[in-house]
Amino acid sequence: MLPSPRHFHSRPHERVGRQAQAPRGIALSLNDLFRRDHVSEPTAGVDLDTPLDRAPLAFLDVETTGLNAWAGHRICEIAIVRCVGKRETERLVSLVNPMRRIPADAQAVNCISDQMVAGAPPFASIAGQVARMLRGAVVVAHNAPFDLSFISREFGLVGLPAPTGPSFDTLVLARRESPGVGHSLGAVARRLHVRVPAHRALADVLTTREVFWRLVEPKLPREATIADALKLQGWRGLAGARLAADGDSAAVDSDVEALVRALRAGERLVVVYRSTDGRMTRRTIDPMVVVDQGEERVVVAYCHLRRAERTFTVSRIVSWAAASDDQSTGRPTGAD
């Protein structure tokens, strides 16, 4: 039996929960994880013609027990800062009882232990607050599909519909502005001269907010709208594409783990790629997103060989590895 939730208020509009002890953990294994598109879904009441300086924005970050929401990993901390343009109107910060143990590798990244979440609310207890904070807003996050996949999964577990509407992804914006360099949140922040605090949900949200404005403001006129800003992160030739996957973890190739890790950490990959005529080439790429385009799953990435943004069909990636390892890892054939 998990203890009752305990909250305390640290300032107006900020709620911080301490969190709950977790049951037995499961092994860290990944599938895809992404299930939404930035522009093509219903806009959930957001008027894309709203001037960006008056836009309802929800800056979001989640810390999790692992990398894949569809393989049983859960949120263990969440932060949302709601703004109208640059003016903050409300914030929610809470540790979350993930109802399972936090693996050591996850603790090493997010610095959240089982003891820290021992008195925190489960997500079901704050789901209504989270839904209210996101409703009618454009979500802004660094690697937004990752955070939104966990929100969608947690909402599904309590019977709430997944959030829909447009979102800004500072990872994509940063890759498009400066291809070929590191794109973790910390790396982007340092490049933009934004102070980087300790890695926790609220700290990451505040960093993301500052990074977002520094990435978009110089490129837009004063009267720019939400729609104008969304165009800055659009992917050429991918109209109708949807972020993978559909949530069926059993049906998804677990080798997507390397791509997911690269996306989450802003890492560079070395891939061996088979072209349509059968030729093999070794490419160094900076993955931006994994999407489903028709019947194919593709990776949108900056290709260092071509010095441009390219799409790579996942089924034609013969092997891959982190560039720092410089050793490609084979993958099964026929995995799409």
C-alpha positions as CSV (number, residue, x, y, z in Angstrom):
1,M,0.0,0.0,0.0
2,L,1.4,3.4,-1.0
3,P,1.2,6.3,1.4
4,S,-1.1,9.2,0.9
5,P,0.1,12.1,-1.2
6,R,1.7,15.0,0.6
7,H,2.1,18.4,-1.0
8,F,3.4,21.7,0.1
9,H,3.3,25.1,-1.6
10,S,6.6,26.8,-2.3
11,R,5.1,29.9,-4.0
12,P,1.9,30.9,-5.8
13,H,1.0,28.6,-8.7
14,E,3.8,26.2,-7.8
15,R,3.0,22.8,-6.4
16,V,5.8,20.5,-5.4
17,G,5.0,16.9,-4.4
18,R,7.3,14.5,-2.7
19,Q,7.0,11.0,-4.1
20,A,6.1,7.4,-3.5
21,Q,7.9,4.2,-3.1
22,A,7.8,2.0,-6.1
23,P,7.2,-1.7,-6.7
24,R,9.4,-4.1,-8.6
25,G,11.0,-2.5,-11.7
26,I,11.1,-4.0,-15.2
27,A,14.1,-4.2,-17.5
28,L,14.9,-1.1,-19.5
29,S,13.9,-1.9,-23.1
30,L,12.7,0.6,-25.7
31,N,10.5,0.6,-28.7
32,D,9.6,3.7,-30.6
33,L,7.7,6.0,-28.3
34,F,6.5,8.9,-30.4
35,R,2.8,9.3,-31.3
36,R,2.1,12.9,-32.4
37,D,2.8,15.4,-35.1
38,H,3.7,19.1,-34.6
39,V,1.2,20.6,-36.9
40,S,-1.2,18.2,-38.6
41,E,-3.3,17.2,-35.6
42,P,-6.4,19.2,-34.4
43,T,-5.3,22.4,-32.7
44,A,-7.5,21.9,-29.6
45,G,-8.8,25.4,-29.5
46,V,-5.4,27.1,-30.3
47,D,-5.8,29.9,-32.9
48,L,-2.6,29.7,-35.0
49,D,-3.1,33.3,-36.0
50,T,-2.6,34.4,-32.4
51,P,0.5,36.7,-32.2
52,L,3.3,34.8,-30.6
53,D,3.7,37.5,-27.9
54,R,0.2,36.7,-26.7
55,A,0.2,33.0,-27.4
56,P,-0.8,30.5,-24.7
57,L,2.4,28.5,-24.2
58,A,2.9,25.5,-21.8
59,F,6.6,24.8,-21.2
60,L,6.8,21.1,-20.3
61,D,9.4,18.7,-19.0
62,V,9.1,15.2,-17.5
63,E,11.6,13.1,-15.7
64,T,11.0,9.4,-16.1
65,T,12.0,5.9,-15.0
66,G,13.1,5.0,-18.5
67,L,13.0,6.1,-22.1
68,N,9.9,4.3,-23.4
69,A,6.4,5.1,-22.2
70,W,4.9,2.2,-24.0
71,A,7.2,-0.4,-22.3
72,G,6.0,0.4,-18.8
73,H,8.2,3.4,-17.9
74,R,6.5,6.1,-15.9
75,I,6.8,9.8,-15.0
76,C,8.6,10.4,-11.8
77,E,8.6,14.3,-11.9
78,I,6.7,16.8,-14.0
79,A,7.0,20.6,-14.4
80,I,4.7,22.8,-16.5
81,V,5.1,26.6,-16.7
82,R,2.1,28.2,-18.4
83,C,2.7,31.6,-20.1
84,V,1.0,34.1,-22.2
85,G,3.8,35.1,-24.5
86,K,6.7,35.7,-22.1
87,R,4.5,36.4,-19.1
88,E,4.2,33.5,-16.7
89,T,0.7,32.9,-15.4
90,E,0.9,29.6,-13.6
91,R,3.2,26.7,-12.8
92,L,2.9,23.1,-11.6
93,V,5.9,21.2,-10.3
94,S,5.6,17.8,-8.7
95,L,7.4,14.7,-8.0
96,V,5.2,11.7,-9.1
97,N,4.9,8.3,-7.6
98,P,5.8,6.1,-10.7
99,M,4.4,3.0,-8.9
100,R,7.6,1.1,-9.8
101,R,11.3,1.4,-8.8
102,I,13.5,3.9,-10.5
103,P,16.4,2.1,-12.2
104,A,19.9,3.1,-11.3
105,D,20.7,4.4,-14.7
106,A,17.6,6.6,-14.7
107,Q,18.5,7.9,-11.2
108,A,22.0,8.7,-12.5
109,V,20.4,11.0,-15.1
110,N,17.5,12.6,-13.2
111,C,18.9,12.5,-9.6
112,I,15.5,11.2,-8.4
113,S,15.6,8.3,-6.0
114,D,13.0,5.9,-4.7
115,Q,13.2,7.5,-1.3
116,M,12.5,11.0,-2.9
117,V,9.2,9.7,-4.4
118,A,8.1,7.7,-1.4
119,G,5.5,10.3,-0.3
120,A,4.5,11.7,-3.7
121,P,1.2,11.5,-5.5
122,P,0.6,9.0,-8.3
123,F,0.0,10.6,-11.7
124,A,-3.7,9.8,-11.4
125,S,-3.9,12.3,-8.5
126,I,-2.6,15.2,-10.5
127,A,-3.8,14.2,-14.0
128,G,-6.6,16.7,-13.9
129,Q,-4.2,19.6,-13.0
130,V,-1.9,18.6,-15.8
131,A,-4.8,18.4,-18.3
132,R,-5.9,21.8,-17.3
133,M,-2.4,23.3,-17.6
134,L,-2.0,21.9,-21.1
135,R,-5.5,22.6,-22.4
136,G,-5.7,25.3,-25.1
137,A,-1.9,25.9,-25.1
138,V,0.9,25.2,-27.5
139,V,3.3,22.8,-25.7
140,V,7.0,23.7,-25.8
141,A,9.6,21.1,-24.8
142,H,13.1,19.9,-25.7
143,N,12.4,16.8,-27.7
144,A,8.7,17.3,-27.3
145,P,7.6,13.9,-28.7
146,F,9.4,12.2,-25.8
147,D,7.6,14.3,-23.1
148,L,4.3,14.1,-24.9
149,S,4.5,10.3,-25.3
150,F,4.7,10.0,-21.5
151,I,1.8,12.5,-21.0
152,S,-0.3,10.6,-23.6
153,R,0.4,7.2,-21.9
154,E,-0.3,8.5,-18.4
155,F,-3.5,10.1,-19.6
156,G,-4.5,6.9,-21.2
157,L,-4.0,5.0,-18.0
158,V,-6.5,7.2,-16.2
159,G,-9.0,7.5,-19.1
160,L,-8.2,10.9,-20.3
161,P,-7.7,11.7,-24.0
162,A,-4.1,12.4,-25.2
163,P,-3.3,16.1,-25.7
164,T,-3.7,17.3,-29.2
165,G,-2.6,20.4,-31.0
166,P,0.6,22.0,-32.2
167,S,3.8,21.9,-30.3
168,F,7.2,23.6,-30.4
169,D,10.3,21.4,-30.1
170,T,13.5,23.3,-29.2
171,L,15.5,20.3,-30.2
172,V,14.3,20.5,-33.8
173,L,14.6,24.3,-33.8
174,A,18.2,24.0,-32.5
175,R,19.2,21.3,-35.1
176,R,17.8,23.4,-37.9
177,E,19.7,26.4,-36.8
178,S,23.0,24.8,-36.0
179,P,23.3,21.3,-37.7
180,G,26.4,19.3,-37.0
181,V,26.9,20.3,-33.3
182,G,25.6,18.9,-30.0
183,H,21.9,19.5,-29.3
184,S,21.2,18.3,-25.8
185,L,19.4,21.0,-23.9
186,G,22.6,21.8,-22.0
187,A,24.6,22.1,-25.1
188,V,22.1,24.3,-26.8
189,A,21.7,26.5,-23.7
190,R,25.4,27.0,-23.4
191,R,25.7,27.9,-27.1
192,L,23.0,30.5,-26.6
193,H,24.6,31.8,-23.4
194,V,21.7,30.6,-21.2
195,R,22.6,29.5,-17.7
196,V,22.2,25.8,-17.2
197,P,21.1,24.8,-13.7
198,A,20.9,21.3,-12.3
199,H,19.1,18.7,-14.3
200,R,15.5,18.5,-12.9
201,A,12.1,19.1,-14.4
202,L,11.6,22.7,-13.4
203,A,15.2,23.7,-14.2
204,D,14.8,22.1,-17.6
205,V,11.5,23.9,-18.2
206,L,13.0,27.3,-17.3
207,T,16.0,26.6,-19.5
208,T,13.8,25.5,-22.4
209,R,11.7,28.6,-22.1
210,E,14.8,30.9,-22.4
211,V,16.2,28.7,-25.2
212,F,12.9,28.8,-27.1
213,W,12.7,32.6,-27.2
214,R,16.4,33.0,-28.2
215,L,15.9,30.5,-31.1
216,V,12.7,32.0,-32.5
217,E,12.7,35.7,-31.8
218,P,15.6,36.7,-34.0
219,K,14.0,35.0,-37.0
220,L,10.5,36.4,-36.7
221,P,9.0,39.9,-37.2
222,R,7.4,41.6,-34.2
223,E,3.9,40.7,-35.4
224,A,4.7,37.0,-35.9
225,T,2.0,34.5,-35.2
226,I,2.0,30.9,-33.8
227,A,1.8,29.7,-37.3
228,D,4.8,31.7,-38.4
229,A,6.8,30.3,-35.6
230,L,5.7,26.7,-36.3
231,K,7.1,27.1,-39.9
232,L,10.6,27.4,-38.4
233,Q,10.6,23.7,-37.4
234,G,8.7,22.2,-40.4
235,W,10.1,19.2,-42.2
236,R,10.4,19.4,-45.9
237,G,8.6,16.6,-47.8
238,L,7.0,15.0,-44.8
239,A,3.4,16.3,-45.1
240,G,1.1,13.8,-43.6
241,A,3.9,12.0,-41.7
242,R,3.1,11.1,-38.1
243,L,5.5,10.6,-35.2
244,A,6.0,6.9,-34.5
245,A,4.7,4.8,-32.8
246,D,1.2,3.8,-32.2
247,G,1.8,2.6,-28.6
248,D,1.8,-1.2,-29.4
249,S,5.1,-2.0,-27.7
250,A,5.0,-5.6,-28.7
251,A,4.8,-4.8,-32.4
252,V,7.7,-2.3,-32.5
253,D,11.3,-3.1,-33.3
254,S,13.3,-2.8,-30.1
255,D,16.4,-1.7,-32.1
256,V,14.9,1.8,-32.3
257,E,16.5,2.1,-28.8
258,A,19.6,3.6,-30.3
259,L,17.7,6.2,-32.2
260,V,15.5,7.1,-29.2
261,R,18.6,7.5,-27.0
262,A,20.3,9.7,-29.6
263,L,17.2,11.9,-29.9
264,R,16.8,12.2,-26.1
265,A,20.4,13.0,-25.5
266,G,21.1,15.0,-28.7
267,E,23.7,12.4,-29.7
268,R,25.3,11.8,-33.1
269,L,25.1,8.4,-34.8
270,V,27.2,6.6,-37.3
271,V,25.0,4.5,-39.6
272,V,25.6,2.1,-42.5
273,Y,22.8,2.9,-45.0
274,R,21.7,0.9,-48.0
275,S,20.5,3.1,-50.8
276,T,17.6,2.1,-53.2
277,D,20.2,0.8,-55.7
278,G,21.8,-1.4,-53.0
279,R,25.0,0.6,-52.4
280,M,26.2,0.9,-48.8
281,T,27.4,4.1,-47.4
282,R,28.7,5.1,-44.0
283,R,27.0,8.2,-42.7
284,T,27.3,10.4,-39.6
285,I,23.9,11.8,-38.7
286,D,22.3,13.9,-36.1
287,P,18.8,12.4,-35.6
288,M,15.9,14.9,-35.3
289,V,12.8,12.7,-35.2
290,V,11.5,9.3,-36.1
291,V,8.3,9.5,-38.1
292,D,5.9,7.1,-40.0
293,Q,5.6,8.2,-43.6
294,G,3.0,6.1,-45.4
295,E,4.1,2.5,-44.9
296,E,7.7,3.4,-44.0
297,R,9.3,4.5,-40.8
298,V,11.9,7.1,-41.5
299,V,14.5,9.1,-39.5
300,V,14.8,12.8,-40.2
301,A,18.4,13.8,-39.5
302,Y,21.2,16.1,-40.5
303,C,23.5,14.2,-42.7
304,H,27.2,15.2,-42.4
305,L,28.1,13.5,-45.7
306,R,25.5,15.6,-47.6
307,R,25.8,18.6,-45.3
308,A,22.0,18.9,-45.3
309,E,18.8,17.6,-43.7
310,R,17.9,14.2,-45.1
311,T,15.4,11.4,-44.4
312,F,16.6,7.8,-43.9
313,T,14.3,4.8,-44.2
314,V,14.7,2.8,-41.0
315,S,14.5,-0.6,-42.8
316,R,17.5,0.4,-44.9
317,I,19.7,1.3,-41.9
318,V,21.9,-1.8,-41.8
319,S,23.7,-0.9,-38.6
320,W,24.2,2.0,-36.2
321,A,26.2,3.2,-33.2
322,A,26.9,6.3,-31.2
323,A,29.5,8.3,-33.0
324,S,31.6,8.4,-29.8
325,D,31.7,4.5,-29.9
326,D,32.6,4.5,-33.6
327,Q,31.4,0.9,-33.9
328,S,28.2,0.0,-35.8
329,T,25.8,-2.4,-34.2
330,G,24.0,-4.7,-36.5
331,R,20.2,-4.9,-36.5
332,P,17.8,-7.6,-37.7
333,T,16.8,-7.4,-41.4
334,G,13.2,-6.7,-42.3
335,A,12.5,-4.4,-39.3
336,D,10.5,-1.4,-40.5
